[in-house]
Amino acid sequence: MTLVSIDDQLASLSSSQSSVAWRSPSNIAIVKYWGKHGIQLPRNPSISFTLDAAHTDTKVTFKKKEQVDNDISVDFYFEGEANEAFASKIIKFLDGLDEEFSFLRDYDFKIESSNSFPHSSGIASSASAMSALALCICSIEKILTGWPNDSTDFLQKASYIARLGSGSAARSLFPEVASWGTHSEIENSSDIRAIAFGDELHESFKGYHDDILIVSAAEKSVSSRAGHALMEGNPFAAVRYEQANRNMVSTIEALKTGDILKFGKILEEEAMTLHALMMCSDPSYILMKAGTLAVIDKVRAFRKETYLPLYFTLDAGPNVHLLYPDEVADQIWPFIEKELKPFCVDGKIIRDRIGSGPRMI
């Protein structure tokens, strides 16, 4: 696929359009965001790889209302089926955006969305879904008003809007690596939107693989929204936020210098800390499955035996992300296929890698 810049994609929008569609990726956090306050503001900064194969496609069709009223009008279709529960959530989300978009009550909206991966199974479906929706709404603003004029303003606003729907969605707007959350040592960092990592990513991480093992495709027993709320009473919350700030500095250093060993250590530490926090919540809960633990044990044993840089992480769910450099893919994939695939539902593995960010479709 020939990559087209965001500026060129925005330039292709026409005032005569009545629909717009975006494909936006999920992301996998290296340093995890867990715990929030205010209106979708993070308790600690986070940094993530933008993915490629795990994405959401969203199309929004808009038509001027024949009779203007004060309601937000949305028909929502997920995977081709009308979904009133999702529609209600989106209406509630859009209902709070009057100051950002003055046109929302003047149009009837039809939203059609689909994922390339199982919904609500711990692959940050809200990140790809809300970033795709934010891109569509910001594009409609461009179609109707002509603003913004460039990709910088467009992406900053889209990241801000995406964050209001799902915190991690703020990071899905940028290629390769993005960070979100204020940190004293990260220039231009912000709690209200994410920022791109820039051009400092070491060559060792270019084309980095993320094979996602679908240990369970079932909906999570505890949503991420509920999990974030439980951090308010977690006895280890303050220590965790200090750890995250330290790990941000170390992660950025590793990504710039190509230190895969340091990167891998932080990656796994963050995954285990995230799930330990869940177990220490009140009430406590466990999202890992028996297959999750079996995969982790096998990955550690494989790395100890081969010295190959295969590392794991987990999002807020049971499915395991396996990260490794492209140059060792031929040595690692046979192990994954033979030893780990049996733990996956119907042998399902999403073979993903660092991606180039969202694109208009």
Protein Blocks (a to p, Z undefined) as FASTA:
>chain_A
ZZddfklmmmmpcfkbcbdcddddddddfbdceddehjhiafbdcdddddfklccddddd
ddddfbdcfbdcddddeehiacfklmmmmmmmmmmmmmmmmklmmpccddddddfbdehi
opopmlmmmmmmmmmmmmmmmmmnopafbfklmmmmmmmmmmmmomklmmmmpghiaced
ddfklghiafkbccdebjmbcfklgopacddddfbfcdcfbdfklmmmmmmmgcklmmmm
mmmmmmmmmmmmmmmnopaklmmmmmmmmmmmmmmmmmmpccdddfbdfklmmmmmmmmm
mmmmnopacdddddddfbdcddddfklmmmmmmmmmmmmmmmpghhiacdddddebjadZ
Z
